[in-house]
Amino acid sequence: MHSYRAAILRFADDRSAIYEEDGLLVVGPDAKGRQVVRAVGPYATLAPDYPGVAVEHLPGAIIAPGFVDLHIHFPQVDVIGSPAAGLLPWLENYTFPHESRFVEEAHCSELATFFLDELLRHGVTSALAFATSHPSSVNALMAEARHRGMRLIAGKVLQDRHSPDGVRDETEQSLIDTESLIRKWHGQDRLGYAITPRFAPSCSEAQLRGAGELAAKYPDVWIQSHVAENLDEIKWARELFPASRSYLSIYDDFGLMRERAIYAHCIHFDDEDRALMRSTGAAAAVSPTSNLFLGSGFFDYEGADRIGFKYGLASDVGGGTSFSPFHTMLAAYYVGREGQTKPGVSLSPQNLWWQHTAGAARALGLEGVIGNLQPGCEADFVILDPRATPLLARKTAQATSLDELLFSLIVLGDDRAIARTVIAS
């Protein structure tokens, strides 16, 4: 076992933060040899219970759960910051040409290394990631994540129509490849597989039907896609699937709405859509930097909480503009302030942090496994330096409450505030 003495942030079941100014985090192997939280609490209370256990003292630092990114595109690292009039031209002019390169195994491997380096540098210890339509992209990403001992969920994109050469796949082969990848990677160490229709307009009815059949056959895998991001996209989806009540209902009609199903964006919803999310157990990946960058709209926090469905925060790189959870949380704060049907929603710093850690874990069905530092959780965590920059140091030194401290980090923090990222391997 090993222990760390520092300020410690974790979350209670009611989403509120628990903060120990002088805390002790004790980690040790579970039955599988994986490092988990054995104990956490005030240093003065816990230290006598662990005589002889080495203590790494980190004065001035904050230990917090590793961030969980609920929606990110592995192949879009080089697409960040590309100018476009909106979602559909952005896909056509930038995304699809870049993704076509992932037929090359060397390119897949090089970018997988860079991508995971960036996640960890920004304190992201778990992610739900899109690969491309090429199985080689999944194999490269999964192999690199397994080598590092990361908890990662990813999947091969399904897109057998309305897609250019180089990224469009073939219906039957795409489903064969998906099942093969499930069998190869799902449940290996800390890896999980996600059945990944790109979005309904890019998939034929036969492909969506096959994806739903695989979801039924493998109920513990994840499902991920996009929905209700952009008004032109919604119009297109409704034209292609006129029998479905709404864009979201298309996925339900093909058996793709259930626990462990994560839908990115979920902006342009009505209450029937929200009720469908709640009743099926599906969750939304809120992607505020992407939505602001592409001008797509605002996630309705008030509506989500009123109806009661699950959600968490996501970077959505490369439509999203940063790997940084601090930037994502700040953008979510802007969305809460400006983009609600009922004005004046103010997301608290504790709630924003919860959305990117324990809340995202809950959305994935991994509550109590990742995204928190309660006993039994896997010991993925970040060591934060609240004095990483002169302005951040000045601001955090004046904090008189936990909310002020966390909000200072959200507004002023970036990768420099991540002193170290620790993986439970």
Beta strands, then each sheet from edge to edge (+ up, - down):
strand 1: 2-11
strand 2: 17-29
strand 3: 35-42
strand 4: 55-65
strand 5: 67-73
strand 6: 124-130
strand 7: 151-155
strand 8: 157-158
strand 9: 191-197
strand 10: 222-227
strand 11: 261-265
strand 12: 283-286
strand 13: 310-313
strand 14: 381-384
strand 15: 418-422
sheet 1: 3+ 2- 1+ 4+ 14- 15+
sheet 2: 5+ 6+ 7+ 9+ 8+
sheet 3: 5+ 6+ 7+ 9+ 10+ 11+ 12+ 13+
end
